Amino acid sequence: MKRIHAAVVGIGFLGIQHIEAIRRIPHTEVVAIVGRDLEKTQHQAKELGVEHAFVSVTDLINSGLNIDVVHNCTPNGLHYSINKELIEANIHVFGEKPFTVNSSESEELVNLAIDKNVKGGVNFNYRQNIMVSEMKERVKNQSIGKPWFVHVEYLQDWLLFQDDYDWRMDPEMGGKSRAIGDIGSHCFDTIQHILGENIVEVEVKNLRKFNQRFDHGTTHDITDEDVSIIFITFESGLNGLIRLSQVSAGKKNEFKISIEGDKQTLEWNQERPDRLWIGNRDIGNTEIYASKQYLTDAAADVAVLPNGHPVGWHDAVAQGIQNFYENIRTNTNEDFVNFKQAHYIMKIIDACVLSAQEGKATQVN
């Protein structure tokens, strides 16, 4: 089996998570990391057991190292330029979300990757959760009947206070949208994956808790959203509601999906990732675990732990990377978010920004 040689750009929280996930996959090796400060990056490389450290993607490319894939874990505003440089160097790219900061940039990268015959993936890891796969199977086999409404919430509290400033609030680095681009993008991908159809229209109301925020004595004007309420319409005419917040006290990372069918309701909460709640009217409700005996088809295939052994965020990240690597090796296993799909999510984000500005429903074009 071909050994995959990987490098990781951006060694913050997400970069380290990618390194740990890569190392869980057989026949892979992290051979280099890239960071802004060479001395710090060299120190991190030593701590992480990585042989090479670089201060730029250009230096990595020119090093002569055998690199099959680079993981781009930098802030949003750097995704486009770094991805473009890697694609032009004929290196496969697995990047963090959102793909870019607007759909013009993402469209250019999609076309460039096709021209260069480079494979690209974006880390929308929640679709890789076992119970999300189970929801997809149950919608597909119609055990819940016909879906008639979906409700999605992604609630956090890490920006609750006025001095909770973050680089994502800078439009140059985070883009025009924050809550929608940061956590809403996960909602868009996961619900489209479960239902097997795209969102084609959005109607958005955004809220901002603070017009200014403070960061170590510096005042920053805030132009993006803390809260977003999004009414969505799918290709089939199915409707749904997405509620996003990064200022909801006590909500740490509560990503919850509810799919209401005319026979049953399915509900999953990523803070209890190995459970799926199934609601019935005339018989008792049930809750199943992520264990083979309860699951169907694709979900059962990836369930390796017995009852009561939680599977969650780390497992989903590793699964998505493994699927991407299999695609590099054999051109099979397409169960990851490719550049084309990630570009469509950027088009949804752009439509949300426009809808909030104009105060009306907007088509995803």
DRENDRENGU-894496 format. One record per residue (C-alpha): x, y, z; residue in one letter. Coordinates in steps of 0.001 Angstrom, whole numbers, padded with zeros to 6 digits, always signed. Each point is the difference from the previous one (the first is absolute). Last residue first. Layout:
BEGIN
XYZa/...
This chain:
BEGIN
-026680+030616-007220n/-001606-000668+003374v/-003264+001958-000205q/-000680+002754+002503t/-002971+000599+002283a/-000238+003585+001229k/+001583+002522+002367g/+002462+001397-002540e/+003125-000206+002147q/-001016-003206+001791a/-000905-001629-003324s/+003321+001066-001555l/+002046-001503+002840v/-002096-003182-000106c/+000464-000302-003779a/+003768+000324+000466d/-000093-002776+002612i/-002045-002239-002322i/+002484+000652-002827k/+002846-000924+002347m/-001823-003275+000714i/-000102-000618-003740y/+003775+000522-000149h/+000458-002636+002714a/-001917-002465-002174q/+002248+000743-002987k/+003136-000126+002145f/-000799-003464+001337n/-001770-000704+003282v/+000806-003588+000953f/-001613-003351-000745d/+001477-000394-003488e/+001574-003361+000696n/+001829-000988-003207t/+002731+001715-002045n/+002432-002618+001310t/+002687+001779+002009r/-001284+003575+000017i/-003563-001187+000629n/+001221-002183+002856e/+001710+003084+001429y/-003274+001945-000118f/-001876-002802+001776n/+002709-000137+002681q/-000214+003753+000499i/-003774-000174+000473g/+000306-002916+002415q/+002662+001761+002069a/-002151+003099+000430v/-003038-002126+000919a/+001943-001949+002612d/+001315+003170+001596h/-003522+001460+000270w/-001881-003019+001313g/-000090-003643+000893v/-001043-000923+003517p/+000642-003520+001357h/-003345-000848+001621g/-000934-002829-002313n/+002875-001632-001883p/+002533+001797-002243l/+000617-000590-003716v/-002951+001759-001622a/+001220+000876-003536v/-001903-002736-001859d/-003088+000411+002191a/-000482+003563-001257a/+000242-001087-003644a/-002629-002749+000306d/-002356+000502+002950t/+000620+000430+003707l/-001235-001525+003243y/+002111-003171+000085q/+003104+001869-001185k/+000251+002379+002968s/-000396+003767-000032a/-002719-000020+002651y/-003771+000182-000431i/-002598+002148+001710e/-003660-000941-000219t/-003391+001685+000282n/-002874-002142+001172g/-002795-000970-002348i/-002867+002003-001508d/+001796+003232-000929r/+003618-000897-000605n/+003291+001827+000541g/+003393-001522-000715i/+002951+001409+001938w/+003470-000845-001319l/+002929-000431+002384r/+003779-000238-000558d/+000494+003737-000471p/-001400+001239+003310r/+001409+003546-000375e/-000609-000474-003730q/-003749-000043+000590n/-002140-002231-002212w/-003767-000099-000504e/-002083-002179-002315l/-003769+000428-000158t/-002337-002773-001126q/-002936-000760-002293k/-000693+003261-001911d/+003664+000873+000315g/+001538+002684+002200e/+003759+000317-000247i/+001642+001543+003064s/+003677+000981+000002i/+001911+001327+003008k/+003420+001650+000162f/+000571+001021+003598e/+003588+001160+000323n/+000227+001665+003391k/-003500+001296+000646k/+000054+001384+003537g/-000643+003590-001003a/-001084+000385-003635s/+002375+002486-001727v/+001350-001987-002967q/-003460-000579-001424s/-001493-001767-002999l/-003602-000991-000638r/-000840-001960-003140i/-003603-000491-001110l/-001352-002396-002599g/-002101-000370-003112n/-000365-002822-002518l/-000714+001331-003508g/+001824-002922-001651s/+003067+002124-000755e/+000229+001160+003622f/-001320+003152+001671t/+001625+001659+003000i/-001107+002505+002658f/+003139+001301+001694i/+000246+001606+003444i/+003465+001391+000632s/+001711+001086+003208v/+003359+001655+000674d/+000102+001667-003425e/+002692+002016-001777d/+000824+003712+000036t/+001844+000453+003295i/+002010+003139+000712d/+003106-000904+002008h/+001216+001815+003119t/+003540-000724+001210t/+000742-000186+003721g/+000823-003701+000066h/-002718-000886-002533d/-003305+001799+000307f/-003136-000445-002101r/-002229+002481-001787q/-003421-000357-001605n/-000850-002602+002633f/-002805-002598+000095k/-000403-000194-003774r/-003066-001543-001598l/-000551-001426-003488n/-003298-000831-001709k/+000312-002210-003056v/-002183-001411-002755e/+001678-002769-001957v/-000714-001777-003283e/+001444-003002-001881v/+001192-002285+002810i/+001261-003167-001633n/-001214-003587+000109e/+001116-003339+001461g/-001896+000537+003247l/+002829-000963+002345i/+002737+001610-002083h/-001989+003222-000483q/-000552+000113+003774i/+003690-000481+000738t/+001325+002441-002587d/-002305+002884+000857f/+000372-000451+003751c/+003786-000106-000200h/-000049+003213-002045s/-002160+001573+002694g/+002815-000472+002496i/+002764+002257-001327d/-001459+001558-003142g/-003422+000667+001499i/+001315+001087+003397a/+002665+002193-001602r/-001074+001542-003307s/+001810+002628-002061k/+003270-001933+000059g/+002031-001238+002965g/+003456+001381-000726m/-000661+003257-001846e/-003442+000279+001607p/+001610+000098+003488d/-002489-001627+002380m/+001536-003442-000665r/+003193+001320+001631w/-001708-000320+003400d/-001235+002402+002685y/-001765-001244+003122d/+000302+003377+001761d/-003681+000733-000529q/-001104-003279+001575f/-001918-002889-001604l/+002565-000896-002668l/+000712-003563+001236w/-003690-000683+000612d/-000915-002475-002740q/-003174-001144-001766l/-000461-001919-003246y/-003659-000765-000547e/-001676-001858-002869v/-003705-000598-000588h/-001275-002010-002948v/-003562-000252-001303f/-002120-002353-002143w/+002213-003063-000283p/-001930-002859-001644k/-000306-003130+002097g/+002437-000560+002854i/+000967-003433-001341s/+000308+001599-003432q/+003054-002076-001028n/+001887+003205-000920k/-001052+001917+003113v/+001035-002946+002161r/+003356-000314-001784e/+000778+003713+000356k/-000881-000089+003693m/+002341-002972+000432e/+002816+001864-001715s/-000588+002895+002401v/+000116-002561+002802m/+003399-001269-001123i/+001513+003487-000194n/+001649+000682-003364q/-002491+002757-000946r/+001290+001877+003049y/+003514+000298-001428n/-000453+002733-002556f/+003742+000029-000621n/+000405+001090-003617v/+001383-002210-002780g/+001975+000585-003159g/+001506-002291-002624k/+002320+001512-002591v/-000408-000662-003720n/+001631+003380-000717k/-002872+001284-002150d/-002597-001497+002355i/+001740+001536+003020a/+000063+003392-001751l/-003730-000168-000734n/-000910-000759+003612v/+002466+002617+001232l/-001566+002739-002142e/-003476-000936+001195e/+001154+000219+003629s/+001366+003523-000460e/-003186+001253-001640s/-002061-001860+002620s/+001296+002053+002907n/+002279-000307+003058v/+001631-003285-001047t/-000734-003711+000641f/-001643+000741+003360p/+001258-002305+001264k/+003388-001589+000538e/+001977-001326-002891g/+001065-003280-001578f/+002140+000820-003025v/+001713-002197-002616h/+003289+001420-001286i/+000410+000904-003679n/+002074+003143+000753a/-002819+002163-001407e/-002315-001794+002425i/+002273+000860+002925l/+000238+003688-000915e/-003775+000213-000469k/-000730-001662+003331n/+002320+002450+001754i/-001528+003071-001658s/-003618-001101+000505y/+000248-001290+003566h/+001831+003020+001432l/-003095+002046+000919g/-001558-002985+001749n/+002758-000442+002597p/+002562-002797-000654t/-000572-003756+000207c/+000965-000879-003588n/+000878-003713-000069h/+002536-000723-002724v/-000023-003200-002042v/+002482-002185-001868d/+003247+001634+001154i/+003385-001449-000999n/+002336+002689+001289l/+001830+002102-002593g/+000030+003036+002285s/-001504+002338-002586n/-003590-000923+000881i/+000644+000323+003724l/+001796+003326-000438d/-002932+001327-002036t/-002425-001222+002666v/+001800+002227+002476s/+001957-000101+003280v/+001090-003615-000251f/+000505-002917+002384a/+001235-003531-000804h/+000329-003227+002022e/-003307-000107+001883v/+000099-001537+003490g/-002671+002319+001389l/+002275+001648+002569e/+002821+000355-002539k/-002356+001400-002624a/-001430+002424+002558q/+003499+001318+000766h/+000714+000378-003712q/-003318+001845-000380t/+000898+002390+002841k/+003384+000771-001551e/-001524+000355-003480l/-002825+002347+000996d/-002849-000020-002550r/-000535-003765+000042g/+000475-002975-002331v/+000204-003664+001016i/+001830-002877-001664a/+000200-003786-000434v/-003344-001122+001430v/-000057-003679-000963e/-002712-002330-001275t/-000234-003758-000585h/-002723-000626+002577p/-002231+002889+001175i/+000106+000986+003674r/+003019+002206-000681r/-002052+002134-002376i/-002516+000723+002778a/+002691+001161+002447e/+001511+002273-002647i/-003423+001375-000914h/-000771+000762+003654q/+003345+001807+000293i/-000874+002171-002989g/-003420+000722+001446l/+001279+001333+003337f/+002809+002051-001511g/+002666-001376-002290i/-000853+001701-003291g/+001149-001878-003123v/+000140-003789+000351v/+002107-002285-002183a/-000869-003499-001142a/+001829-002982-001516h/-002493-002719-000933i/+001473-003516-000249r/-001281-001896-003029k/-001267-003462+000923m/
